[in-house]
Amino acid sequence: MVVIRLSRGGAKKRPFYTIVVSDRRSARDGRCIERIGYFNPIAAGKEVRLHVEHERAKYWISKGAQPSERVQQLLKTFEKLAAQQETVEK
């Protein structure tokens, strides 16, 4: 089964997560099929906290990929941020 989950990177006490599509049997930080975004929980200032290639996430979900609970929350957050940016641009 294919899942969409977070893969941890970064230094000790300074996490940085990549949102990946991978096989459920592979290790958390192991082999992945595709990288579709990133999440920086300790972003400060003008650093980007969350970036998702939303079209690719939709594509994988339509093909049966199951997002983890945290990834589902991040996708909803990203949708809200994108909607806010659209209204600001208009």
ChimeraX commands (.cxc) that place a marker at each C-alpha (Angstrom):
marker #1 position 0.00,0.00,0.00 radius 0.5
marker #1 position 1.20,3.52,-0.77 radius 0.5
marker #1 position 1.20,6.16,1.97 radius 0.5
marker #1 position 1.89,9.88,2.18 radius 0.5
marker #1 position 3.91,10.61,5.29 radius 0.5
marker #1 position 6.63,12.75,6.84 radius 0.5
marker #1 position 10.31,11.86,6.58 radius 0.5
marker #1 position 12.50,13.45,9.24 radius 0.5
marker #1 position 15.70,15.29,8.50 radius 0.5
marker #1 position 17.64,18.14,10.03 radius 0.5
marker #1 position 19.97,18.31,12.99 radius 0.5
marker #1 position 19.40,17.16,16.54 radius 0.5
marker #1 position 16.72,19.34,18.20 radius 0.5
marker #1 position 16.10,21.13,14.86 radius 0.5
marker #1 position 13.69,18.94,12.88 radius 0.5
marker #1 position 12.88,19.41,9.20 radius 0.5
marker #1 position 10.33,17.14,7.56 radius 0.5
marker #1 position 9.89,16.20,3.93 radius 0.5
marker #1 position 6.42,15.12,2.79 radius 0.5
marker #1 position 6.95,11.94,0.79 radius 0.5
marker #1 position 4.96,9.29,-1.03 radius 0.5
marker #1 position 6.33,5.86,-0.19 radius 0.5
marker #1 position 5.52,2.21,0.22 radius 0.5
marker #1 position 4.19,1.41,3.68 radius 0.5
marker #1 position 6.83,-1.32,4.14 radius 0.5
marker #1 position 9.79,1.03,3.69 radius 0.5
marker #1 position 11.43,2.75,6.66 radius 0.5
marker #1 position 10.33,6.24,7.71 radius 0.5
marker #1 position 13.49,7.87,6.38 radius 0.5
marker #1 position 14.10,5.19,3.77 radius 0.5
marker #1 position 13.28,4.91,0.12 radius 0.5
marker #1 position 10.44,7.01,-1.26 radius 0.5
marker #1 position 8.54,7.14,-4.54 radius 0.5
marker #1 position 8.24,10.93,-4.74 radius 0.5
marker #1 position 8.87,14.03,-2.62 radius 0.5
marker #1 position 5.87,16.36,-2.74 radius 0.5
marker #1 position 6.69,19.04,-0.18 radius 0.5
marker #1 position 8.27,19.99,3.10 radius 0.5
marker #1 position 7.36,21.14,6.60 radius 0.5
marker #1 position 9.62,23.24,8.83 radius 0.5
marker #1 position 8.04,23.33,12.32 radius 0.5
marker #1 position 10.58,25.80,13.72 radius 0.5
marker #1 position 10.47,28.33,10.87 radius 0.5
marker #1 position 11.08,31.88,12.02 radius 0.5
marker #1 position 10.86,35.22,10.29 radius 0.5
marker #1 position 10.31,35.01,6.55 radius 0.5
marker #1 position 11.20,31.33,6.28 radius 0.5
marker #1 position 8.55,29.15,4.64 radius 0.5
marker #1 position 6.91,26.86,7.19 radius 0.5
marker #1 position 4.94,24.63,4.83 radius 0.5
marker #1 position 5.10,23.95,1.11 radius 0.5
marker #1 position 3.12,21.22,-0.68 radius 0.5
marker #1 position 2.75,20.40,-4.36 radius 0.5
marker #1 position -0.99,20.15,-3.88 radius 0.5
marker #1 position -1.77,18.79,-7.35 radius 0.5
marker #1 position 0.61,15.87,-6.82 radius 0.5
marker #1 position -0.91,15.16,-3.40 radius 0.5
marker #1 position -4.39,15.09,-4.97 radius 0.5
marker #1 position -3.09,12.79,-7.71 radius 0.5
marker #1 position -1.65,10.27,-5.25 radius 0.5
marker #1 position -4.75,10.33,-3.05 radius 0.5
marker #1 position -6.89,9.69,-6.15 radius 0.5
marker #1 position -4.68,6.66,-6.89 radius 0.5
marker #1 position -5.36,5.25,-3.41 radius 0.5
marker #1 position -2.48,6.61,-1.31 radius 0.5
marker #1 position -3.39,7.02,2.36 radius 0.5
marker #1 position -2.09,10.21,4.04 radius 0.5
marker #1 position -1.00,9.96,7.67 radius 0.5
marker #1 position -2.96,11.93,10.28 radius 0.5
marker #1 position -0.36,14.69,10.45 radius 0.5
marker #1 position -0.14,14.98,6.66 radius 0.5
marker #1 position -3.94,15.32,6.48 radius 0.5
marker #1 position -3.75,18.24,8.92 radius 0.5
marker #1 position -0.93,19.84,6.93 radius 0.5
marker #1 position -2.85,19.51,3.65 radius 0.5
marker #1 position -5.88,21.24,5.18 radius 0.5
marker #1 position -3.65,24.00,6.56 radius 0.5
marker #1 position -2.00,24.46,3.17 radius 0.5
marker #1 position -5.40,24.70,1.45 radius 0.5
marker #1 position -6.47,27.43,3.89 radius 0.5
marker #1 position -3.23,29.36,3.36 radius 0.5
marker #1 position -3.56,29.08,-0.42 radius 0.5
marker #1 position -7.15,30.35,-0.27 radius 0.5
marker #1 position -6.08,33.32,1.88 radius 0.5
marker #1 position -3.30,34.22,-0.55 radius 0.5
marker #1 position -5.74,34.11,-3.47 radius 0.5
marker #1 position -8.09,36.55,-1.75 radius 0.5
marker #1 position -5.20,38.89,-0.90 radius 0.5
marker #1 position -3.98,38.88,-4.53 radius 0.5
marker #1 position -7.43,39.86,-5.82 radius 0.5
marker link #1:1,2 radius 0.2
marker link #1:2,3 radius 0.2
marker link #1:3,4 radius 0.2
marker link #1:4,5 radius 0.2
marker link #1:5,6 radius 0.2
marker link #1:6,7 radius 0.2
marker link #1:7,8 radius 0.2
marker link #1:8,9 radius 0.2
marker link #1:9,10 radius 0.2
marker link #1:10,11 radius 0.2
marker link #1:11,12 radius 0.2
marker link #1:12,13 radius 0.2
marker link #1:13,14 radius 0.2
marker link #1:14,15 radius 0.2
marker link #1:15,16 radius 0.2
marker link #1:16,17 radius 0.2
marker link #1:17,18 radius 0.2
marker link #1:18,19 radius 0.2
marker link #1:19,20 radius 0.2
marker link #1:20,21 radius 0.2
marker link #1:21,22 radius 0.2
marker link #1:22,23 radius 0.2
marker link #1:23,24 radius 0.2
marker link #1:24,25 radius 0.2
marker link #1:25,26 radius 0.2
marker link #1:26,27 radius 0.2
marker link #1:27,28 radius 0.2
marker link #1:28,29 radius 0.2
marker link #1:29,30 radius 0.2
marker link #1:30,31 radius 0.2
marker link #1:31,32 radius 0.2
marker link #1:32,33 radius 0.2
marker link #1:33,34 radius 0.2
marker link #1:34,35 radius 0.2
marker link #1:35,36 radius 0.2
marker link #1:36,37 radius 0.2
marker link #1:37,38 radius 0.2
marker link #1:38,39 radius 0.2
marker link #1:39,40 radius 0.2
marker link #1:40,41 radius 0.2
marker link #1:41,42 radius 0.2
marker link #1:42,43 radius 0.2
marker link #1:43,44 radius 0.2
marker link #1:44,45 radius 0.2
marker link #1:45,46 radius 0.2
marker link #1:46,47 radius 0.2
marker link #1:47,48 radius 0.2
marker link #1:48,49 radius 0.2
marker link #1:49,50 radius 0.2
marker link #1:50,51 radius 0.2
marker link #1:51,52 radius 0.2
marker link #1:52,53 radius 0.2
marker link #1:53,54 radius 0.2
marker link #1:54,55 radius 0.2
marker link #1:55,56 radius 0.2
marker link #1:56,57 radius 0.2
marker link #1:57,58 radius 0.2
marker link #1:58,59 radius 0.2
marker link #1:59,60 radius 0.2
marker link #1:60,61 radius 0.2
marker link #1:61,62 radius 0.2
marker link #1:62,63 radius 0.2
marker link #1:63,64 radius 0.2
marker link #1:64,65 radius 0.2
marker link #1:65,66 radius 0.2
marker link #1:66,67 radius 0.2
marker link #1:67,68 radius 0.2
marker link #1:68,69 radius 0.2
marker link #1:69,70 radius 0.2
marker link #1:70,71 radius 0.2
marker link #1:71,72 radius 0.2
marker link #1:72,73 radius 0.2
marker link #1:73,74 radius 0.2
marker link #1:74,75 radius 0.2
marker link #1:75,76 radius 0.2
marker link #1:76,77 radius 0.2
marker link #1:77,78 radius 0.2
marker link #1:78,79 radius 0.2
marker link #1:79,80 radius 0.2
marker link #1:80,81 radius 0.2
marker link #1:81,82 radius 0.2
marker link #1:82,83 radius 0.2
marker link #1:83,84 radius 0.2
marker link #1:84,85 radius 0.2
marker link #1:85,86 radius 0.2
marker link #1:86,87 radius 0.2
marker link #1:87,88 radius 0.2
marker link #1:88,89 radius 0.2
marker link #1:89,90 radius 0.2
view
